[in-house]
Amino acid sequence: MAENAEPASIAARLAHVDTRLAFEIDVVAAAAAVDAGEAVLVDTRRQESWDHGHIAGALHLPKATMDALIAELPRHRTLIVYGWGPGCNGATATARELLAAGLDTRELLGGYEYWVRNGFPIEKDGVTSRHDTDPLVTADTH
């Protein structure tokens, strides 16, 4: 690895990181934004995944129904889209569609998986619950 990167390379990397920071949001910041009434969580997974469990209070917007439901989404709050977890890019594709439609949209880092691992509320069959916080994601281990 080079000792000193070229200035153009550093500028490109900074631009990339700045873009990611403007677009992505972690679960702790997302929970705070939702609690403050600034944002709404949007689950982009298919029906079977939603039924398996979803973030409590989230809206369901699977790809199959996006065109029909996009007009009903709130326009006065940031939409924070999520999928299963870091290995799923369905939320990224949905975010692109929502941004193209003029909606303020961010993507939840870690998706549903990291929401659950952080012990935030989830819902299944109308029952809200929380899992124990994974010690690997608690603030004092970062």
C-alpha positions in Angstrom: 0.0 0.0 0.0 1.3 3.5 -0.9 2.6 5.6 2.0 0.8 8.7 0.7 -2.2 8.4 -1.6 -2.5 10.8 -4.6 -4.6 13.9 -3.7 -7.2 13.0 -6.4 -7.6 9.5 -5.0 -8.1 10.9 -1.5 -10.7 13.4 -2.8 -12.6 10.6 -4.5 -12.6 8.5 -1.4 -13.7 11.5 0.7 -16.6 12.2 -1.7 -17.6 8.5 -1.5 -17.6 8.5 2.3 -19.5 11.8 2.5 -22.1 10.4 0.2 -22.5 7.2 2.3 -22.8 9.3 5.5 -25.5 11.4 3.9 -27.4 8.4 2.6 -27.0 5.7 5.3 -28.1 5.8 8.9 -27.3 3.4 11.7 -30.0 1.8 13.9 -29.3 3.9 16.9 -29.7 7.2 14.9 -32.7 5.8 13.1 -34.5 4.9 16.3 -33.8 8.4 17.6 -35.1 10.0 14.4 -38.3 7.9 14.5 -38.8 8.7 18.2 -38.4 12.4 17.4 -41.1 12.2 14.7 -38.5 13.1 12.0 -38.5 9.7 10.2 -40.6 6.7 9.3 -39.1 3.2 8.9 -40.1 1.4 5.7 -39.7 -2.4 5.3 -38.9 -3.3 1.7 -39.0 -7.1 2.1 -41.6 -9.4 0.6 -44.8 -10.4 2.5 -43.3 -13.7 3.9 -40.4 -11.8 5.4 -42.7 -9.1 6.9 -44.9 -11.8 8.4 -41.8 -13.5 10.0 -41.3 -10.2 11.9 -40.7 -6.5 11.2 -39.7 -3.3 13.0 -42.5 -2.2 15.2 -44.3 0.8 13.6 -42.7 0.3 10.2 -44.6 0.7 6.9 -44.5 -2.2 4.5 -43.5 -1.4 1.0 -42.4 -4.6 -0.9 -41.3 -4.1 -4.5 -44.4 -5.8 -5.8 -46.7 -3.0 -4.4 -44.4 0.0 -4.6 -46.0 1.6 -7.6 -49.4 1.4 -6.0 -48.4 2.6 -2.6 -45.7 5.2 -3.3 -48.3 8.1 -3.4 -49.4 7.2 0.2 -46.0 7.5 1.7 -45.5 10.5 4.1 -43.7 13.3 2.4 -43.0 15.4 5.5 -40.6 12.9 7.1 -37.5 11.1 6.1 -38.2 7.5 4.9 -35.6 5.1 6.3 -35.7 1.9 4.2 -34.5 -1.5 5.3 -34.2 -5.1 4.2 -33.0 -8.2 6.0 -29.5 -7.2 6.7 -26.1 -6.2 5.3 -26.2 -9.0 2.7 -29.4 -7.7 1.1 -29.6 -4.8 -1.3 -33.3 -4.7 -1.9 -33.6 -1.6 0.3 -31.0 0.1 -1.8 -33.1 -0.5 -4.9 -36.2 0.8 -3.2 -34.3 3.8 -1.9 -33.3 4.7 -5.4 -36.9 4.5 -6.6 -38.1 6.7 -3.7 -35.4 9.3 -4.2 -36.2 9.4 -7.9 -39.8 10.1 -6.9 -38.6 13.1 -4.8 -38.9 11.5 -1.4 -36.3 12.2 1.3 -34.9 8.7 1.8 -32.0 7.0 3.7 -31.0 3.4 4.1 -30.7 1.6 7.4 -27.3 0.1 7.9 -27.6 -3.5 8.9 -31.3 -3.7 8.2 -33.7 -5.7 10.2 -30.9 -7.9 11.5 -29.1 -5.1 13.3 -32.3 -3.5 14.6 -33.1 -6.8 16.3 -29.5 -7.3 17.5 -29.6 -3.9 19.1 -32.7 -4.9 21.1 -35.1 -2.4 19.5 -38.8 -3.2 19.3 -40.1 -5.7 16.6 -43.5 -6.9 15.8 -44.9 -10.2 14.8 -48.6 -11.2 14.6 -49.6 -7.9 16.2 -47.3 -8.5 19.3 -44.4 -6.1 20.0 -41.3 -7.6 21.6 -37.6 -7.1 21.9 -34.7 -9.5 21.8 -31.8 -9.3 24.2 -29.2 -7.0 23.0 -26.3 -8.7 21.3 -23.1 -7.9 23.3 -21.2 -7.5 20.0 -23.3 -4.4 19.1 -23.5 -2.6 22.4 -22.0 0.9 22.6 -19.2 -0.1 25.0 -17.8 -2.7 22.6 -17.2 -0.3 19.6 
